[in-house]
Amino acid sequence: MVFMAGGVADAVKTDDSLYDELYDVKTEALETGNYIEVDPYPLMKAAQERGAVQKGFLREVLGLPFWHRHRAVVEGGGERLQGYCVLTFAKAEEAFRDNARLSNKIYKMTPGDEKFLGILEMDNPEHFAHRKAAQSLFIKPRAVGLWRDRWINGIVEAIVEKLKSQDRAELNMDLCARVPVHTISVAVGLRGEEALIFRKALISTLSSRGGPESQMAAAATVARMVTEQIELRRKSPGEDIISWLLAAEVDIPGEGSRHLTDGEIITFCRLLLLAGGGTTWRQMGILLFALLDQRDRWEAVRADRKLLEPAIQESMRWNPNNPMFSRLAVEDTEIGGVAIPKGSVVDICLASANRDPSRWDNPDEFDLFRKMQPHIGFGMGAHMCMGRNVAESEMFVALDALMNEFPNMRIDPDQPAPFLTGGLEQRGISSMHVLLK
Ligand code: HEM
């Protein structure tokens, strides 16, 4: 395979106004309709003390205004489906692992969205076969080899090089937003300058703001951009995700082995950018916030880089940027002694599971030195995040480079102080103004 250089330096060139439009956590939540004013953690703690599994959607149990990621929850048959929520680590793990009864079909319950999120909305055996076809691109040796060498290192270097000429920066926009969107776009084979156009089109396909016509136009833009790459890579394969997927085979029991269709490749690329773009942007901001808000943590990690990996994992435990995910009960079941009838929605609260006091001492504290044990910030079971190694690599390379170049970096006292904000379903930082030198 011939590697086609991917224009990583474009990570610092693209139109800033599009960044402003696409990368503000509060605006994103307001536009999605799920913004909450309050810190949800005290509410989760109180709810967890009342019971590991409870009847009611998570927002209802926490006393927050009703909103659900999945429109079909309220629009399905004209009336709201029944909801349950899971709040402790052990029960969240149990729910995530029971994919036979608690299904990812929840993701395709919005009419018209069939096959929109690829493997995320599949159950077995289809899910296993499709995930297997792509999985080896995301294993740790590739995330720290191929992904870092080909894409992440160059993108981070270009960003840091630009920052070197500045005294101040707003790292939410200047770094956190840029690294993931450029990594995935360039890995897919797009040119760096196309990354934001791709993300904007992708987000418009999910937003009902511009009406169905604008959604269809955006979907067509996404499909066209990926199709162009498919045609190019079919003629001349490179080391990129599309060339990989063109060569991959999917083997569904009873159907035999076959290559992925162009439609399946488009859907997978769309999922990668959706699943990997927003999450890593917000999580990198949360990590920076944790380290700079109490600067002795920054100093500790800077002095001993072996602490960087634990810092990344602790940020995911302490404040996972997606605090909840849901499942659909496709059979009558039971979790923690609570009967859950077929057809109900189960909200699994990763955020409260990650602060379960039976698993972690002082769970509300961000503690660099705590005994590390698996958290649930990347999910669990069959659908556990496929891109986690890539996300960890992006955060590692970015933070490592910042610590090397800007050892004195600190929060800018003359700018608005950063804080955590967003919805219950996705959280991140308000901004991250820093003095670099
Ligand atoms: C800090 C960043 C990230 C977080 C917190 C995160 C979290 C998650 C979680 C919780 C799930 C499971 C959802 C469910 O069970 O319903 C998931 C699935 C997934 N993620 Fe990530 N993710 C991150 C970054 C990424 C990146 C960078 C990529 C791609 C390069 C990616 C690709 C995927 C894919 C493809 C799935 C679907 C897996 C499946 O259904 O089998 N994620 N992610």
Boltz pocket constraint, residues with backbone or C-beta under 6 A from the ligand:
constraints:
  - pocket:
      binder: B
      contacts: [[A, 119], [A, 120], [A, 121], [A, 131], [A, 184], [A, 271], [A, 272], [A, 275], [A, 276], [A, 277], [A, 279], [A, 280], [A, 283], [A, 320], [A, 321], [A, 322], [A, 325], [A, 326], [A, 376], [A, 377], [A, 378], [A, 379], [A, 380], [A, 382], [A, 383], [A, 384], [A, 385], [A, 386], [A, 387], [A, 388], [A, 390], [A, 391]]
      max_distance: 6.0
